[in-house]
Amino acid sequence: MRVYEILLERAAERDLKRLPTSDFKRIISEISKLADSPRPTSCRKITGSKNDWRIRVGDYRVIYEIDNNARNIKVMRIRQREDAYR
C-alpha cells in the first residue's frame, strides 16, 4: 500500500511529454518510489522554501512539494539541471 498519493501539475506533465522515452521511464520509476518514501536519501530540500524538495534523476531534477497532512506529493517540474532553478 502506498503511503502518499502522487499528483502531477500540468507543467510537470508537459515536461514529461517532452522527454526521450528512456529518460521518461527512468523518471516515472523514481517518481513512483516517492509514494513509499517521500524523502529518499538522495533528496535535497530546496533552499528558501518550506515544503519543496528535489531528487536528481540523471541530468534531470524532479521538483516536488510534500503535504504531510493530506498525504500527497505534488510534482511541480521536471527540468534539466541548468534550467531547474530558474
N, CA, C and O atoms as CSV, one atom per row, in Angstrom:
chain,resi,resn,atom,element,x,y,z
A,1,MET,N,N,0.829,-1.181,0.000
A,1,MET,CA,C,0.000,0.000,0.000
A,1,MET,C,C,0.878,1.252,0.000
A,1,MET,O,O,1.855,1.337,0.744
A,2,ARG,N,N,0.529,2.193,-0.819
A,2,ARG,CA,C,1.280,3.436,-0.916
A,2,ARG,C,C,0.908,4.358,0.239
A,2,ARG,O,O,-0.255,4.452,0.631
A,3,VAL,N,N,1.906,5.026,0.765
A,3,VAL,CA,C,1.699,5.921,1.891
A,3,VAL,C,C,1.220,7.290,1.414
A,3,VAL,O,O,0.334,7.888,2.024
A,4,TYR,N,N,1.809,7.786,0.318
A,4,TYR,CA,C,1.471,9.099,-0.230
A,4,TYR,C,C,0.884,8.947,-1.632
A,4,TYR,O,O,1.223,8.015,-2.362
A,5,GLU,N,N,0.011,9.864,-1.989
A,5,GLU,CA,C,-0.533,9.920,-3.350
A,5,GLU,C,C,0.329,10.883,-4.163
A,5,GLU,O,O,0.724,11.938,-3.666
A,6,ILE,N,N,0.618,10.523,-5.404
A,6,ILE,CA,C,1.417,11.365,-6.296
A,6,ILE,C,C,0.478,12.184,-7.179
A,6,ILE,O,O,-0.411,11.632,-7.828
A,7,LEU,N,N,0.677,13.490,-7.200
A,7,LEU,CA,C,-0.085,14.397,-8.059
A,7,LEU,C,C,0.890,15.106,-8.989
A,7,LEU,O,O,1.965,15.525,-8.561
A,8,LEU,N,N,0.519,15.243,-10.255
A,8,LEU,CA,C,1.360,15.947,-11.228
A,8,LEU,C,C,0.702,17.257,-11.625
A,8,LEU,O,O,-0.454,17.272,-12.047
A,9,GLU,N,N,1.426,18.342,-11.492
A,9,GLU,CA,C,0.923,19.615,-12.007
A,9,GLU,C,C,1.012,19.591,-13.528
A,9,GLU,O,O,1.759,18.795,-14.097
A,10,ARG,N,N,0.257,20.453,-14.179
A,10,ARG,CA,C,0.268,20.493,-15.652
A,10,ARG,C,C,1.663,20.747,-16.200
A,10,ARG,O,O,2.050,20.160,-17.211
A,11,ALA,N,N,2.415,21.613,-15.547
A,11,ALA,CA,C,3.775,21.908,-16.014
A,11,ALA,C,C,4.635,20.650,-15.983
A,11,ALA,O,O,5.431,20.424,-16.894
A,12,ALA,N,N,4.485,19.837,-14.952
A,12,ALA,CA,C,5.246,18.588,-14.862
A,12,ALA,C,C,4.807,17.608,-15.947
A,12,ALA,O,O,5.637,16.901,-16.518
A,13,GLU,N,N,3.510,17.562,-16.233
A,13,GLU,CA,C,3.020,16.700,-17.312
A,13,GLU,C,C,3.621,17.118,-18.648
A,13,GLU,O,O,4.037,16.271,-19.438
A,14,ARG,N,N,3.666,18.419,-18.899
A,14,ARG,CA,C,4.270,18.916,-20.147
A,14,ARG,C,C,5.750,18.563,-20.206
A,14,ARG,O,O,6.259,18.150,-21.248
A,15,ASP,N,N,6.436,18.729,-19.076
A,15,ASP,CA,C,7.858,18.387,-19.033
A,15,ASP,C,C,8.070,16.914,-19.365
A,15,ASP,O,O,8.987,16.571,-20.111
A,16,LEU,N,N,7.230,16.047,-18.816
A,16,LEU,CA,C,7.354,14.609,-19.071
A,16,LEU,C,C,7.145,14.277,-20.542
A,16,LEU,O,O,7.860,13.445,-21.101
A,17,LYS,N,N,6.174,14.920,-21.168
A,17,LYS,CA,C,5.874,14.634,-22.575
A,17,LYS,C,C,7.029,14.994,-23.498
A,17,LYS,O,O,7.152,14.430,-24.585
A,18,ARG,N,N,7.860,15.909,-23.084
A,18,ARG,CA,C,8.980,16.356,-23.923
A,18,ARG,C,C,10.226,15.485,-23.776
A,18,ARG,O,O,11.193,15.667,-24.516
A,19,LEU,N,N,10.217,14.556,-22.846
A,19,LEU,CA,C,11.407,13.756,-22.571
A,19,LEU,C,C,11.569,12.608,-23.561
A,19,LEU,O,O,10.583,12.085,-24.079
A,20,PRO,N,N,12.817,12.218,-23.824
A,20,PRO,CA,C,13.050,10.985,-24.583
A,20,PRO,C,C,12.498,9.789,-23.793
A,20,PRO,O,O,12.432,9.831,-22.565
A,21,THR,N,N,12.111,8.744,-24.491
A,21,THR,CA,C,11.465,7.589,-23.864
A,21,THR,C,C,12.288,6.987,-22.733
A,21,THR,O,O,11.737,6.661,-21.682
A,22,SER,N,N,13.588,6.835,-22.925
A,22,SER,CA,C,14.417,6.218,-21.882
A,22,SER,C,C,14.432,7.066,-20.614
A,22,SER,O,O,14.346,6.525,-19.511
A,23,ASP,N,N,14.539,8.380,-20.755
A,23,ASP,CA,C,14.518,9.270,-19.591
A,23,ASP,C,C,13.137,9.278,-18.949
A,23,ASP,O,O,13.019,9.296,-17.724
A,24,PHE,N,N,12.096,9.265,-19.771
A,24,PHE,CA,C,10.714,9.250,-19.277
A,24,PHE,C,C,10.497,8.059,-18.345
A,24,PHE,O,O,9.982,8.220,-17.239
A,25,LYS,N,N,10.887,6.872,-18.789
A,25,LYS,CA,C,10.679,5.661,-17.997
A,25,LYS,C,C,11.448,5.715,-16.684
A,25,LYS,O,O,10.928,5.332,-15.636
A,26,ARG,N,N,12.671,6.184,-16.743
A,26,ARG,CA,C,13.506,6.254,-15.544
A,26,ARG,C,C,12.928,7.255,-14.535
A,26,ARG,O,O,12.900,6.984,-13.335
A,27,ILE,N,N,12.473,8.402,-15.024
A,27,ILE,CA,C,11.924,9.430,-14.137
A,27,ILE,C,C,10.597,8.979,-13.530
A,27,ILE,O,O,10.362,9.191,-12.341
A,28,ILE,N,N,9.730,8.361,-14.328
A,28,ILE,CA,C,8.458,7.843,-13.804
A,28,ILE,C,C,8.721,6.815,-12.704
A,28,ILE,O,O,8.025,6.796,-11.688
A,29,SER,N,N,9.711,5.975,-12.904
A,29,SER,CA,C,10.063,4.980,-11.896
A,29,SER,C,C,10.478,5.645,-10.584
A,29,SER,O,O,10.060,5.216,-9.508
A,30,GLU,N,N,11.293,6.681,-10.673
A,30,GLU,CA,C,11.745,7.384,-9.466
A,30,GLU,C,C,10.603,8.142,-8.796
A,30,GLU,O,O,10.519,8.179,-7.568
A,31,ILE,N,N,9.729,8.743,-9.588
A,31,ILE,CA,C,8.581,9.458,-9.015
A,31,ILE,C,C,7.667,8.483,-8.276
A,31,ILE,O,O,7.175,8.801,-7.194
A,32,SER,N,N,7.438,7.309,-8.841
A,32,SER,CA,C,6.549,6.342,-8.185
A,32,SER,C,C,7.130,5.861,-6.855
A,32,SER,O,O,6.375,5.517,-5.946
A,33,LYS,N,N,8.441,5.832,-6.729
A,33,LYS,CA,C,9.076,5.439,-5.462
A,33,LYS,C,C,8.818,6.460,-4.358
A,33,LYS,O,O,8.857,6.120,-3.176
A,34,LEU,N,N,8.556,7.708,-4.739
A,34,LEU,CA,C,8.293,8.751,-3.740
A,34,LEU,C,C,7.028,8.466,-2.935
A,34,LEU,O,O,6.908,8.927,-1.800
A,35,ALA,N,N,6.089,7.718,-3.496
A,35,ALA,CA,C,4.845,7.402,-2.793
A,35,ALA,C,C,5.112,6.607,-1.517
A,35,ALA,O,O,4.382,6.741,-0.535
A,36,ASP,N,N,6.143,5.791,-1.531
A,36,ASP,CA,C,6.507,4.999,-0.352
A,36,ASP,C,C,7.533,5.703,0.526
A,36,ASP,O,O,7.560,5.512,1.741
A,37,SER,N,N,8.371,6.513,-0.098
A,37,SER,CA,C,9.448,7.188,0.628
A,37,SER,C,C,9.613,8.602,0.072
A,37,SER,O,O,10.414,8.807,-0.839
A,38,PRO,N,N,8.877,9.580,0.598
A,38,PRO,CA,C,8.899,10.925,0.026
A,38,PRO,C,C,10.215,11.676,0.217
A,38,PRO,O,O,10.477,12.664,-0.469
A,39,ARG,N,N,11.035,11.208,1.144
A,39,ARG,CA,C,12.334,11.848,1.364
A,39,ARG,C,C,13.451,10.802,1.284
A,39,ARG,O,O,14.047,10.446,2.300
A,40,PRO,N,N,13.731,10.313,0.070
A,40,PRO,CA,C,14.817,9.332,-0.053
A,40,PRO,C,C,16.149,9.984,0.318
A,40,PRO,O,O,16.247,11.209,0.384
A,41,THR,N,N,17.152,9.178,0.556
A,41,THR,CA,C,18.447,9.722,0.986
A,41,THR,C,C,19.050,10.655,-0.051
A,41,THR,O,O,19.865,11.512,0.291
A,42,SER,N,N,18.668,10.503,-1.304
A,42,SER,CA,C,19.231,11.347,-2.366
A,42,SER,C,C,18.500,12.676,-2.535
A,42,SER,O,O,18.927,13.506,-3.337
A,43,CYS,N,N,17.412,12.898,-1.799
A,43,CYS,CA,C,16.649,14.138,-1.979
A,43,CYS,C,C,17.337,15.297,-1.266
A,43,CYS,O,O,18.119,15.100,-0.336
A,44,ARG,N,N,17.032,16.491,-1.715
A,44,ARG,CA,C,17.562,17.711,-1.100
A,44,ARG,C,C,16.419,18.702,-0.939
A,44,ARG,O,O,15.562,18.828,-1.814
A,45,LYS,N,N,16.418,19.394,0.172
A,45,LYS,CA,C,15.438,20.462,0.386
A,45,LYS,C,C,15.864,21.665,-0.435
A,45,LYS,O,O,17.047,21.998,-0.493
A,46,ILE,N,N,14.901,22.314,-1.068
A,46,ILE,CA,C,15.209,23.500,-1.862
A,46,ILE,C,C,15.296,24.690,-0.914
A,46,ILE,O,O,14.357,24.986,-0.175
A,47,THR,N,N,16.427,25.356,-0.949
A,47,THR,CA,C,16.696,26.479,-0.061
A,47,THR,C,C,15.665,27.584,-0.253
A,47,THR,O,O,15.322,27.944,-1.380
A,48,GLY,N,N,15.179,28.112,0.855
A,48,GLY,CA,C,14.236,29.222,0.803
A,48,GLY,C,C,12.784,28.814,0.662
A,48,GLY,O,O,11.912,29.679,0.571
A,49,SER,N,N,12.502,27.531,0.642
A,49,SER,CA,C,11.113,27.084,0.536
A,49,SER,C,C,10.766,26.248,1.762
A,49,SER,O,O,11.645,25.704,2.431
A,50,LYS,N,N,9.496,26.157,2.037
A,50,LYS,CA,C,9.059,25.447,3.233
A,50,LYS,C,C,8.925,23.942,3.004
A,50,LYS,O,O,9.388,23.143,3.817
A,51,ASN,N,N,8.292,23.559,1.899
A,51,ASN,CA,C,7.989,22.142,1.664
A,51,ASN,C,C,8.493,21.625,0.326
A,51,ASN,O,O,8.092,20.539,-0.092
A,52,ASP,N,N,9.353,22.361,-0.357
A,52,ASP,CA,C,9.811,21.952,-1.687
A,52,ASP,C,C,11.103,21.147,-1.593
A,52,ASP,O,O,12.035,21.499,-0.871
A,53,TRP,N,N,11.122,20.058,-2.348
A,53,TRP,CA,C,12.256,19.139,-2.365
A,53,TRP,C,C,12.618,18.843,-3.810
A,53,TRP,O,O,11.869,19.171,-4.730
A,54,ARG,N,N,13.773,18.218,-3.998
A,54,ARG,CA,C,14.159,17.792,-5.337
A,54,ARG,C,C,14.928,16.487,-5.248
A,54,ARG,O,O,15.659,16.230,-4.292
A,55,ILE,N,N,14.738,15.674,-6.277
A,55,ILE,CA,C,15.564,14.487,-6.457
A,55,ILE,C,C,16.251,14.612,-7.800
A,55,ILE,O,O,15.753,15.264,-8.718
A,56,ARG,N,N,17.385,13.985,-7.894
A,56,ARG,CA,C,18.147,14.005,-9.134
A,56,ARG,C,C,17.949,12.662,-9.817
A,56,ARG,O,O,18.083,11.605,-9.201
A,57,VAL,N,N,17.628,12.727,-11.106
A,57,VAL,CA,C,17.497,11.519,-11.924
A,57,VAL,C,C,18.337,11.773,-13.165
A,57,VAL,O,O,17.866,12.387,-14.122
A,58,GLY,N,N,19.567,11.309,-13.153
A,58,GLY,CA,C,20.486,11.590,-14.256
A,58,GLY,C,C,20.737,13.084,-14.359
A,58,GLY,O,O,21.119,13.719,-13.376
A,59,ASP,N,N,20.524,13.650,-15.540
A,59,ASP,CA,C,20.710,15.087,-15.756
A,59,ASP,C,C,19.471,15.896,-15.391
A,59,ASP,O,O,19.467,17.117,-15.551
A,60,TYR,N,N,18.434,15.248,-14.909
A,60,TYR,CA,C,17.168,15.917,-14.623
A,60,TYR,C,C,16.966,16.097,-13.126
A,60,TYR,O,O,17.510,15.355,-12.308
A,61,ARG,N,N,16.164,17.111,-12.791
A,61,ARG,CA,C,15.764,17.363,-11.410
A,61,ARG,C,C,14.242,17.296,-11.350
A,61,ARG,O,O,13.549,17.943,-12.136
A,62,VAL,N,N,13.743,16.521,-10.425
A,62,VAL,CA,C,12.305,16.433,-10.184
A,62,VAL,C,C,12.032,17.283,-8.946
A,62,VAL,O,O,12.505,16.972,-7.853
A,63,ILE,N,N,11.274,18.347,-9.125
A,63,ILE,CA,C,10.983,19.280,-8.041
A,63,ILE,C,C,9.562,19.010,-7.563
A,63,ILE,O,O,8.616,19.009,-8.350
A,64,TYR,N,N,9.429,18.781,-6.261
A,64,TYR,CA,C,8.128,18.389,-5.729
A,64,TYR,C,C,7.894,18.982,-4.345
A,64,TYR,O,O,8.818,19.429,-3.665
A,65,GLU,N,N,6.633,18.969,-3.960
A,65,GLU,CA,C,6.209,19.501,-2.665
A,65,GLU,C,C,5.541,18.377,-1.886
A,65,GLU,O,O,4.742,17.620,-2.437
A,66,ILE,N,N,5.868,18.273,-0.614
A,66,ILE,CA,C,5.281,17.244,0.243
A,66,ILE,C,C,4.239,17.887,1.152
A,66,ILE,O,O,4.525,18.868,1.839
A,67,ASP,N,N,3.038,17.332,1.151
A,67,ASP,CA,C,1.986,17.767,2.070
A,67,ASP,C,C,1.709,16.599,3.016
A,67,ASP,O,O,0.985,15.664,2.671
A,68,ASN,N,N,2.291,16.666,4.205
A,68,ASN,CA,C,2.155,15.568,5.163
A,68,ASN,C,C,0.731,15.418,5.688
A,68,ASN,O,O,0.300,14.305,5.986
A,69,ASN,N,N,0.002,16.515,5.805
A,69,ASN,CA,C,-1.371,16.437,6.319
A,69,ASN,C,C,-2.297,15.720,5.345
A,69,ASN,O,O,-3.082,14.864,5.752
A,70,ALA,N,N,-2.211,16.062,4.069
A,70,ALA,CA,C,-3.060,15.436,3.049
A,70,ALA,C,C,-2.458,14.135,2.529
A,70,ALA,O,O,-3.107,13.397,1.787
A,71,ARG,N,N,-1.218,13.858,2.920
A,71,ARG,CA,C,-0.502,12.643,2.492
A,71,ARG,C,C,-0.377,12.581,0.971
A,71,ARG,O,O,-0.639,11.550,0.352
A,72,ASN,N,N,0.032,13.718,0.380
A,72,ASN,CA,C,0.271,13.697,-1.061
A,72,ASN,C,C,1.567,14.411,-1.409
A,72,ASN,O,O,2.092,15.218,-0.642
A,73,ILE,N,N,2.055,14.084,-2.585
A,73,ILE,CA,C,3.263,14.678,-3.143
A,73,ILE,C,C,2.868,15.301,-4.467
A,73,ILE,O,O,2.350,14.622,-5.354
A,74,LYS,N,N,3.115,16.590,-4.597
A,74,LYS,CA,C,2.774,17.303,-5.825
A,74,LYS,C,C,4.063,17.545,-6.607
A,74,LYS,O,O,4.917,18.324,-6.184
A,75,VAL,N,N,4.197,16.873,-7.751
A,75,VAL,CA,C,5.354,17.071,-8.624
A,75,VAL,C,C,5.086,18.325,-9.439
A,75,VAL,O,O,4.103,18.408,-10.176
A,76,MET,N,N,5.986,19.310,-9.291
A,76,MET,CA,C,5.755,20.606,-9.926
A,76,MET,C,C,6.497,20.763,-11.244
A,76,MET,O,O,5.937,21.285,-12.208
A,77,ARG,N,N,7.745,20.321,-11.300
A,77,ARG,CA,C,8.546,20.479,-12.530
A,77,ARG,C,C,9.512,19.317,-12.663
A,77,ARG,O,O,9.914,18.696,-11.678
A,78,ILE,N,N,9.874,19.040,-13.905
A,78,ILE,CA,C,10.923,18.082,-14.233
A,78,ILE,C,C,11.791,18.777,-15.258
A,78,ILE,O,O,11.397,18.941,-16.413
A,79,ARG,N,N,12.964,19.181,-14.836
A,79,ARG,CA,C,13.807,20.005,-15.698
A,79,ARG,C,C,15.235,19.491,-15.690
A,79,ARG,O,O,15.670,18.803,-14.766
A,80,GLN,N,N,15.956,19.851,-16.758
A,80,GLN,CA,C,17.385,19.579,-16.751
A,80,GLN,C,C,18.038,20.495,-15.733
A,80,GLN,O,O,17.500,21.559,-15.424
A,81,ARG,N,N,19.167,20.107,-15.216
A,81,ARG,CA,C,19.797,20.803,-14.120
A,81,ARG,C,C,19.972,22.291,-14.388
A,81,ARG,O,O,19.678,23.108,-13.515
A,82,GLU,N,N,20.443,22.662,-15.571
A,82,GLU,CA,C,20.712,24.076,-15.855
A,82,GLU,C,C,19.445,24.932,-15.887
A,82,GLU,O,O,19.522,26.152,-15.737
A,83,ASP,N,N,18.276,24.305,-16.081
A,83,ASP,CA,C,17.012,25.043,-16.128
A,83,ASP,C,C,16.175,24.882,-14.860
A,83,ASP,O,O,15.174,25.577,-14.690
A,84,ALA,N,N,16.569,23.989,-13.987
A,84,ALA,CA,C,15.706,23.585,-12.874
A,84,ALA,C,C,15.415,24.684,-11.867
A,84,ALA,O,O,14.322,24.717,-11.302
A,85,TYR,N,N,16.334,25.562,-11.634
A,85,TYR,CA,C,16.179,26.504,-10.523
A,85,TYR,C,C,15.900,27.923,-10.976
A,85,TYR,O,O,16.075,28.861,-10.197
A,86,ARG,N,N,15.478,28.100,-12.190
A,86,ARG,CA,C,15.156,29.441,-12.703
A,86,ARG,C,C,13.749,29.825,-12.377
A,86,ARG,O,O,13.310,30.919,-12.732
